[in-house]
Amino acid sequence: MSSFRLCLSAIVFSFPLAIGAAGCSSDSGSVTAKSCSEAASDGVRDCIGLVNAAWEACYGDTDAPCASDDAAVAAALAALQGSVERSCADGEFLSLSVDALVGRLQNSCRSEADAIAWRTYGGPQGAVYPNASGSEQDCLSSAHQAVSAMVDSALTAVGDCLTGDSCEASAVDAERQNLADSAVSEIEGACGDTNLEEVIAVNPTQYVERAVQQVDCITATSHAQTSPLTLDCGPSNTDFEAPRGEWKQIVVDGEKWGTMCGDGTAYAFWVKLAPEGEPLDRVLVGLQGGGVCVLESQCADRLVSNPGLFNAMDDDPLGAGITSEDPAVSPFTNWTQVYLPYCNQDVFAGGGVIEYPGTVDLPRYGSINLRSAVQMVRDVIWKEMDDEGGAGFRPDELVALFGGWSAGGYGALYNYHWFLDDLLWPRTAAFPDAGGALDNGQPFGVALLGAVKIPVENGWAMLPNLPPYCFVGDCAVGPVLYNAISPRLKQVPEQQMLILSNPYDDTQRRDAFFTGPAQPSEEDWRAIWINKMRSDYCDTKDLNGINYYYTSVSDESLHVVTLREELWLGSVDGEVMSDWFLRAVTEPDTLQSRVEEANFVTDIPGAMPYPCEVAP
């Protein structure tokens, strides 16, 4: 028997603990111990390969995702643990204990492999694959296999370089590019007439590019030293430094990140890292509001009349209600806070196109700006936590609140899945405030806007940035999106949507096109809006991971609630809003919707009672 077969037999018969734990010599058949750096990088690569194979087997055998306790996945994680425990000592990899290193690497293996599968099969719930045609299923399987092979080969090239005697970055970059190009060609050939973009919202190039980005994050996690390689993820990718406990404005390098505001200027955002002594990985991300312009003439007029809406440099953090600097007002005062100005009039949904070229030339880059800023903050937190010692940065242990106000609330709807599925911050709750995106039932409304603006051609290029299980026009409607995302929520307790508003909100009503000429009247539309809010609440309140908090002001129109101290510290159905939010991140499984009948029926002509039971 050859030395290779002897080595292979040794690995197979000692599975799972031997995988990745030993190196096999091609000329002697001997088993040699790996260094800690080799055990970490090879172990993660091997683990991801095994978990990818498990996903393929689950869908191939059952048309369904792998169970949370899948035996093959558990074996892959155990093999990684055994390899690291045999090769590493406490403090040998950064300053991490062996237990902390194992946890870090196991999370990278599982979450990165899961993300590839979710992108392919329609989210963690596998919403696409079971309902796809035979040719579509073949296309998806081929795409998954091609990307899995590309990731494995790219990680091998990176690992050989970083753990070898010398490392030439240009050679690794060239090899990685060739691997990515080959994967795209392989997917295009395998899918044939099947359009991948019509099945899961991304084309083959975008599909592979996202896996390439994952390779950088995996590399940053599984290697203590990544120089001379240039990565787009991790501690070596930090673009700024910020003091603890103080706000700092960050101007984004548009050439690097592809960001841009509506007037063509650079995107800028604000960050305040948690004060010294407070955990950096408790994060509040808030999206500024500011309406939306849709029609060419409307956008042209707004560029002239209100140019500040298209620039991010002059916007300051809010500092009220949930974002208050006073710990007596907000329990999140000492969290890391990120404030994202709004400058594209595209509800943070634009995927990077110039709309109305040659006339208005309006960049729609809202989603690009948002995601780039958050990744920049992630890398800074990552570096700071790794430098601090202890357990270092663990994205699965970071707790985040991600929300927005008005147009920013829409942005929270359309980008929440990215925090969970791509950024891989599973313990994130979303809070769209006064951005319900309700359907008015008329020919022109949020649903039609979605149908027009989601496509890449002649739209906002929203399509590839929406969930792989909800990207048609109706997915712009809040309750439609709630129904689509609900099955993927509550993988961990914090995963939920916190939907907030005051029902009497003429600004939100008009933004959702619940308005018109003479008939119905403004007063009638107000009642139509409130009744729609109430019926949609009853239709969606019992969905997995969906919770509401509707305030009860019926004698005046109020737009946005979490920034109004009188509402933030006020109560609905016996619970103060700030306490409700704190419970969402400290006792998330105990959270329940807070909605009252209040005085809307008497104060708003035409308003009807809730069609389901609520508080008095």
C-alpha positions in Angstrom: 0.0 0.0 0.0 1.3 3.5 -0.9 2.3 6.0 1.8 -0.6 8.2 0.7 -3.1 5.4 1.2 -1.6 4.5 4.5 -2.0 8.2 5.6 -5.5 8.4 4.2 -6.5 5.2 6.1 -5.1 6.6 9.3 -7.3 9.7 8.9 -10.4 7.9 7.9 -10.3 5.3 10.6 -9.7 7.9 13.3 -12.4 10.3 12.0 -13.4 12.8 13.2 -10.6 13.7 15.5 -7.7 13.1 13.2 -8.9 15.3 10.3 -6.7 18.3 10.2 -4.7 17.1 13.2 -1.7 15.6 11.4 0.3 16.2 8.2 1.1 13.2 5.9 4.5 12.9 4.3 4.4 11.7 0.7 7.6 9.7 0.9 7.5 8.1 4.3 3.9 7.7 5.4 4.8 9.2 8.7 2.4 11.4 10.6 3.9 14.8 11.7 2.6 17.3 14.1 1.4 20.6 12.9 2.3 24.0 14.2 -0.5 25.9 15.9 -0.8 28.3 13.0 -1.1 25.4 10.5 -3.6 23.6 12.7 -5.8 26.7 12.9 -5.7 27.6 9.2 -5.9 24.0 7.9 -8.4 23.1 10.5 -10.8 25.8 9.6 -10.4 25.1 5.9 -11.1 21.4 6.3 -14.0 22.1 8.6 -15.6 24.5 6.1 -15.2 21.9 3.4 -16.9 19.2 5.5 -19.8 21.5 6.5 -20.2 22.5 2.8 -20.4 18.9 1.9 -22.9 18.3 4.7 -25.2 21.1 3.3 -25.0 19.5 -0.2 -25.9 16.1 1.2 -28.9 17.5 3.3 -30.4 19.2 0.3 -29.6 16.4 -2.1 -31.2 13.8 0.3 -34.1 15.7 1.8 -34.6 19.0 -0.1 -34.2 20.7 3.3 -31.6 22.4 5.4 -29.4 20.4 7.7 -30.8 20.0 11.2 -29.1 22.1 13.9 -27.6 18.9 15.4 -26.6 17.4 12.1 -24.0 14.6 12.8 -21.7 15.5 9.9 -21.5 19.1 11.0 -20.9 18.1 14.6 -18.1 15.8 13.5 -16.5 18.5 11.4 -16.5 20.9 14.4 -15.1 18.1 16.7 -12.3 17.5 14.2 -11.4 21.1 14.2 -11.4 21.2 18.0 -9.2 18.1 18.2 -6.6 19.5 15.8 -6.3 22.8 17.6 -6.2 21.2 21.1 -3.3 18.9 20.0 -1.3 21.6 18.3 -1.8 24.8 20.3 -1.1 26.0 23.8 -2.7 28.9 25.7 -1.5 32.2 24.4 0.2 30.8 21.3 -2.3 32.2 18.9 -2.6 35.9 19.7 -3.2 35.9 23.4 -6.1 33.5 23.2 -6.6 30.5 25.4 -7.0 27.2 23.6 -10.7 27.2 24.5 -11.2 30.7 23.2 -9.3 29.9 20.0 -11.4 26.7 19.4 -14.6 28.8 19.9 -13.4 31.5 17.5 -12.4 29.0 14.8 -15.5 26.8 15.2 -17.8 29.8 14.8 -15.9 30.8 11.6 -16.3 27.4 10.2 -19.9 27.0 10.9 -21.1 30.6 10.1 -19.1 31.0 6.9 -20.2 27.6 5.5 -23.8 28.4 6.6 -23.7 31.7 4.8 -22.7 30.1 1.5 -25.6 27.6 1.9 -28.1 30.3 2.8 -27.1 32.4 -0.2 -27.5 29.4 -2.4 -30.7 27.7 -1.2 -32.8 30.6 0.0 -31.8 31.5 3.5 -31.5 29.3 6.6 -35.0 28.2 6.0 -34.2 27.0 2.5 -37.1 28.8 1.0 -36.0 28.5 -2.6 -34.6 25.0 -3.3 -37.6 22.8 -2.5 -39.8 24.9 -4.8 -37.3 25.2 -7.6 -37.6 23.3 -10.9 -35.2 20.4 -11.6 -32.9 22.5 -13.7 -32.9 25.3 -11.1 -32.0 22.8 -8.4 -29.2 21.5 -10.5 -28.0 25.1 -11.1 -28.0 25.8 -7.4 -26.2 22.6 -6.5 -23.6 23.3 -9.1 -23.1 26.8 -7.9 -22.7 25.6 -4.3 -20.1 23.0 -5.4 -18.2 25.5 -7.5 -18.0 28.1 -4.7 -17.1 25.5 -2.1 -14.2 24.3 -4.2 -13.1 27.8 -4.9 -13.1 28.7 -1.2 -11.1 25.6 -0.3 -8.5 26.2 -3.0 -8.2 29.9 -2.1 -7.8 29.1 1.6 -5.2 26.5 0.7 -3.2 29.1 -1.3 -3.5 31.6 1.5 -2.5 29.1 4.1 0.5 27.8 2.2 1.7 31.4 1.7 1.2 32.6 5.3 2.5 29.4 7.0 5.4 28.8 4.5 8.9 30.0 4.5 8.0 33.0 2.2 4.9 34.6 1.0 4.4 36.6 -2.2 1.2 38.5 -2.1 0.9 39.1 -5.8 1.1 35.4 -6.6 -1.6 34.6 -4.1 -3.8 37.5 -5.5 -3.3 36.2 -9.0 -4.2 32.6 -8.0 -7.3 33.7 -6.1 -8.5 35.8 -9.1 -8.0 32.8 -11.4 -10.0 30.6 -9.0 -12.8 33.1 -8.8 -12.9 33.5 -12.6 -13.0 29.7 -13.0 -15.8 29.4 -10.5 -17.9 32.0 -12.4 -17.3 30.2 -15.7 -18.2 26.8 -14.1 -21.4 28.1 -12.7 -22.4 29.8 -16.0 -21.7 26.6 -17.9 -23.5 24.4 -15.4 -26.6 26.6 -15.1 -27.0 27.0 -18.9 -30.3 28.6 -19.7 -31.2 28.9 -16.0 -30.8 32.5 -14.8 -29.3 32.3 -11.3 -30.3 36.0 -10.7 -33.9 35.1 -11.2 -33.7 32.2 -8.7 -31.7 33.8 -5.8 -31.3 37.5 -6.8 -27.5 37.4 -7.6 -25.8 36.6 -10.9 -22.8 34.2 -10.9 -20.2 37.0 -10.7 -21.9 38.5 -7.6 -22.4 35.1 -6.1 -18.7 34.3 -6.4 -17.6 37.8 -5.3 -19.4 37.4 -2.0 -17.6 34.1 -1.3 -14.3 35.8 -2.2 -15.1 38.4 0.5 -15.7 35.5 3.0 -12.3 34.1 2.2 -10.8 37.4 3.5 -12.8 37.2 6.8 -11.9 33.5 7.2 -8.3 34.3 6.7 -8.4 37.2 9.2 -9.9 34.8 11.8 -7.7 31.8 11.3 -4.3 33.5 11.0 -2.7 35.6 13.8 -0.5 37.3 11.2 -1.8 38.1 7.7 1.0 40.3 6.3 2.0 40.7 3.5 -1.5 39.9 2.2 -4.0 42.7 1.8 -7.4 41.7 3.1 -10.8 43.4 2.8 -11.9 42.1 6.2 -10.5 42.0 9.7 -8.0 43.9 11.9 -5.5 44.6 9.1 -8.3 46.4 7.2 -9.0 49.2 9.6 -9.4 52.6 8.0 -9.7 54.8 11.1 -8.9 55.1 14.8 -11.4 56.5 17.3 -11.2 57.5 20.9 -13.4 55.6 23.4 -16.6 57.3 24.5 -16.4 60.2 22.1 -18.1 60.8 18.7 -15.9 60.9 15.7 -16.9 61.6 12.1 -15.4 59.2 9.6 -15.2 60.1 5.9 -15.2 57.0 3.8 -12.7 56.3 1.0 -15.1 56.0 -1.9 -12.5 54.5 -4.2 -11.9 51.6 -1.8 -15.5 51.0 -0.7 -17.5 52.2 -3.7 -19.5 54.7 -1.6 -21.0 58.0 -2.8 -23.7 60.5 -1.7 -26.4 61.9 -3.9 -24.5 65.1 -4.8 -21.4 63.1 -5.8 -19.5 63.9 -2.6 -17.9 61.4 -0.2 -20.0 59.4 2.3 -19.4 60.1 6.0 -20.7 58.7 9.2 -20.3 59.0 12.9 -19.0 56.4 15.4 -18.6 56.5 19.2 -16.8 53.5 20.6 -18.0 52.3 24.0 -16.3 54.1 26.9 -13.3 52.5 28.6 -14.5 49.6 30.8 -17.6 49.0 28.7 -17.8 46.2 26.2 -17.1 47.2 22.6 -19.3 44.5 21.2 -22.6 46.0 22.3 -23.5 48.1 19.2 -26.4 50.4 18.3 -26.6 51.3 14.6 -29.1 54.0 13.6 -30.1 55.2 10.1 -31.1 58.8 9.6 -34.4 59.6 8.0 -35.2 62.3 5.4 -38.0 61.2 3.0 -37.6 59.8 -0.5 -37.6 61.2 -4.0 -38.9 58.9 -6.8 -39.7 60.9 -9.9 -37.1 62.7 -12.0 -38.7 66.1 -11.6 -39.2 65.6 -7.9 -35.5 64.7 -7.4 -34.3 67.6 -9.5 -36.4 70.0 -7.5 -35.2 68.6 -4.2 -31.6 68.8 -5.2 -32.1 72.5 -5.7 -34.4 73.3 -2.8 -32.8 71.0 -0.2 -29.3 70.1 -1.1 -28.5 69.0 2.4 -30.5 65.9 1.8 -27.9 64.7 -0.7 -24.8 65.3 1.5 -23.6 63.5 4.6 -20.9 65.8 5.8 -23.1 68.2 7.8 -25.2 65.7 9.7 -24.6 65.2 13.4 -25.6 62.4 15.8 -29.1 62.7 17.3 -28.6 62.3 21.0 -32.3 61.9 22.0 -34.4 59.0 23.3 -32.8 55.7 22.4 -29.6 57.6 21.4 -29.5 59.9 24.5 -26.2 60.6 26.1 -27.9 60.4 29.5 -27.8 56.9 31.0 -30.9 57.8 33.0 -32.7 58.1 29.7 -31.2 55.3 27.5 -29.8 52.0 28.7 -27.7 52.0 25.5 -25.7 55.2 26.2 -22.5 53.3 26.9 -22.8 51.0 23.9 -20.7 51.5 20.8 -22.9 53.7 18.7 -22.9 54.2 14.9 -24.9 57.0 13.2 -25.4 56.6 9.5 -26.5 59.8 7.7 -28.9 59.5 4.7 -27.8 61.2 1.5 -29.2 59.3 -1.5 -33.0 59.6 -1.1 -33.3 55.8 -1.8 -34.3 54.6 1.7 -30.8 53.0 2.1 -31.7 50.5 -0.7 -29.7 51.7 -3.7 -27.1 49.2 -4.9 -24.8 51.6 -6.6 -26.2 53.1 -9.8 -26.6 56.6 -11.3 -30.3 57.2 -11.9 -31.5 59.7 -14.5 -28.1 59.9 -16.1 -27.5 63.0 -18.2 -30.3 65.0 -16.6 -30.2 64.7 -12.8 -27.3 62.2 -12.4 -28.5 61.0 -9.0 -26.3 58.3 -7.3 -28.4 55.6 -5.6 -25.8 54.2 -3.2 -27.7 53.9 0.1 -27.2 50.2 0.7 -23.5 50.4 -0.3 -22.9 53.3 2.1 -24.6 51.5 5.0 -22.9 48.2 4.6 -19.5 49.7 4.0 -19.7 51.9 7.1 -20.7 49.0 9.3 -17.9 46.8 7.9 -15.5 49.5 8.7 -16.7 49.7 12.3 -16.6 45.9 12.6 -13.0 45.8 11.6 -12.1 48.5 14.2 -14.0 46.7 16.9 -12.3 43.4 15.8 -8.8 45.0 16.0 -9.5 46.7 19.4 -10.8 43.5 21.0 -8.0 41.3 19.7 -5.5 43.9 21.0 -7.2 44.0 24.4 -6.5 40.3 25.0 -9.0 38.0 26.6 -11.2 36.1 24.2 -10.8 38.5 21.4 -13.5 39.4 18.8 -16.3 36.9 18.3 -19.1 38.0 15.9 -21.5 35.5 17.3 -21.2 37.0 20.7 -21.7 40.6 19.6 -25.1 42.0 20.4 -26.5 44.7 18.2 -29.6 46.9 17.7 -30.0 47.9 14.1 -32.7 50.4 13.2 -33.7 53.7 11.7 -36.2 56.5 11.6 -38.6 57.2 8.8 -36.7 56.6 5.6 -34.1 55.0 7.8 -36.8 52.6 9.1 -37.3 51.4 5.5 -33.6 51.0 5.3 -33.6 48.7 8.4 -36.3 46.6 6.7 -34.3 46.2 3.5 -30.9 45.5 5.1 -31.6 43.6 8.3 -31.0 40.2 6.6 -27.5 41.3 5.7 -26.6 41.7 9.3 -27.6 38.1 10.0 -26.7 36.3 6.7 -23.6 38.1 5.5 -22.1 40.2 8.2 -22.8 37.2 10.5 -23.9 39.1 13.6 -26.6 36.6 14.6 -27.5 38.4 17.8 -28.9 41.5 16.0 -32.4 42.8 16.5 -33.9 45.3 14.0 -36.1 48.3 14.9 -37.7 50.1 12.0 -39.3 53.2 13.6 -42.0 54.9 11.5 -41.0 53.0 8.4 -43.7 50.4 8.1 -43.8 50.4 4.2 -47.5 49.6 4.1 -49.4 48.9 0.9 -52.1 51.4 0.0 -53.8 49.0 -2.3 -53.7 51.6 -5.1 -51.9 51.4 -8.5 -49.1 53.7 -7.3 -47.7 52.8 -3.9 -44.8 51.0 -2.1 -45.5 47.7 -4.0 -45.2 49.4 -7.4 -42.2 51.4 -6.3 -40.5 48.1 -5.4 -41.4 46.6 -8.8 -39.8 49.6 -10.5 -36.8 50.2 -8.3 -35.7 46.7 -7.4 -34.4 45.7 -10.9 -30.8 46.5 -11.8 -31.7 47.9 -15.1 -33.5 51.3 -14.9 -34.0 51.0 -11.1 -31.9 51.3 -8.0 -30.1 48.0 -8.4 -31.7 46.8 -5.2 -32.0 43.2 -6.4 -28.7 41.7 -5.3 -28.9 43.3 -1.9 -32.3 41.9 -1.0 -32.7 38.5 0.7 -32.3 35.5 -1.5 -35.9 34.5 -0.5 -37.7 37.8 -1.1 -36.8 40.1 -4.0 -39.8 40.7 -6.1 -41.7 44.0 -6.1 -44.0 43.1 -3.2 -41.0 42.5 -1.0 -40.7 46.3 -0.7 -43.9 46.1 1.4 -43.2 45.7 5.1 -45.7 43.0 6.0 -44.7 40.9 3.0 -41.1 41.1 4.1 -42.1 40.2 7.7 -43.7 37.0 6.4 -40.6 36.2 4.3 -38.0 36.8 6.9 -39.9 35.4 9.9 -38.9 31.7 9.2 -35.2 32.6 9.4 -35.5 34.5 12.7 -35.0 33.3 16.3 -32.1 31.0 15.5 -30.8 32.8 18.6 -33.2 34.6 21.0 -32.1 38.1 20.0 -33.1 37.7 16.3 -36.3 39.6 16.0 -37.9 42.7 14.4 -39.1 45.4 16.7 -41.7 47.4 14.7 -42.5 50.8 16.1 -44.8 53.7 15.3 -47.5 56.0 16.4 -50.6 55.1 14.4 -51.5 58.8 13.9 -48.5 59.7 11.7 -49.3 61.8 8.7 -45.7 62.0 7.5 -45.3 58.2 7.4 -48.7 57.9 5.8 -47.8 60.3 3.0 -44.4 58.7 2.5 -46.3 55.4 1.9 -48.6 57.2 -0.6 -51.7 56.9 1.5 -52.8 60.2 0.0 -54.4 61.6 -3.1 -56.4 64.4 -4.7 -60.0 65.3 -3.6 -61.3 61.8 -3.0 -60.7 60.3 -0.5 -60.1 63.3 1.6 -57.0 63.7 3.8 -59.2 62.9 6.8 -60.4 59.7 5.0 -56.9 58.7 4.1 -55.9 59.1 7.8 -58.5 56.6 8.8 -57.5 54.3 5.9 -53.9 54.4 7.1 -54.7 53.6 10.7 -57.1 50.8 9.7 -54.4 49.3 7.5 -51.9 49.5 10.3 -54.3 47.7 12.6 -55.2 45.0 10.1 -51.6 44.3 9.2 -50.7 44.1 12.9 -53.3 41.5 13.5 -52.2 39.5 10.4 -48.5 39.5 11.4 -48.3 39.8 15.2 -48.0 36.1 15.7 -45.2 35.6 13.2 -42.0 34.1 14.5 -39.6 36.9 15.6 -42.0 39.8 14.9 -42.9 42.2 17.8 -44.7 45.5 17.8 -44.7 48.6 20.0 -47.3 51.1 18.9 -47.7 54.3 21.0 -51.1 55.7 21.7 -51.2 59.4 20.8 -54.4 60.0 19.0 -54.9 63.8 19.2 -51.9 64.8 17.1 -49.7 63.4 14.4 -46.3 62.2 15.7 -43.6 60.9 13.3 -40.9 58.7 14.9 -41.2 57.5 18.5 -37.9 56.2 19.8 -36.3 59.7 19.6 -39.1 61.4 21.6 -38.2 61.3 25.3 -41.9 61.5 26.4 -42.7 58.4 24.4 -39.4 56.6 25.0 -40.0 56.9 28.7 -43.7 56.5 28.4 -45.6 53.2 28.6 -47.9 51.2 26.4 -49.9 48.3 27.9 -48.0 48.7 31.1 -44.4 48.6 29.8 -42.1 51.6 29.3 -40.6 51.6 25.8 -37.0 51.9 27.0 -37.6 48.9 29.3 -39.1 47.0 26.4 -36.0 47.6 24.3 -33.7 46.6 27.1 -35.7 43.4 27.5 -35.3 42.7 23.8 -31.6 42.3 24.2 -31.4 40.9 27.8 -34.5 38.7 28.0 -35.5 38.4 24.3 -37.6 35.3 24.7 -39.9 37.1 27.1 -40.7 40.0 24.8 -44.3 40.5 23.6 -46.0 43.1 21.5 -47.4 46.2 23.2 -50.4 47.7 21.4 -53.5 49.5 22.8 -56.9 50.4 21.5 -56.6 53.8 23.1 -58.8 56.6 21.7 -58.2 56.4 18.0 -61.8 55.3 17.1 -63.2 58.4 18.9 -60.5 60.8 17.9 -60.0 59.8 14.2 -63.3 59.8 12.1 -63.5 56.5 10.3 -60.9 54.6 12.4 -62.0 51.1 13.3 -61.2 48.9 16.3 -58.4 46.4 15.9 -59.8 43.2 14.3 -58.0 41.2 16.9 -57.6 41.4 20.7 -55.3 44.0 22.1 -54.9 45.9 25.3 -57.7 48.4 26.3 
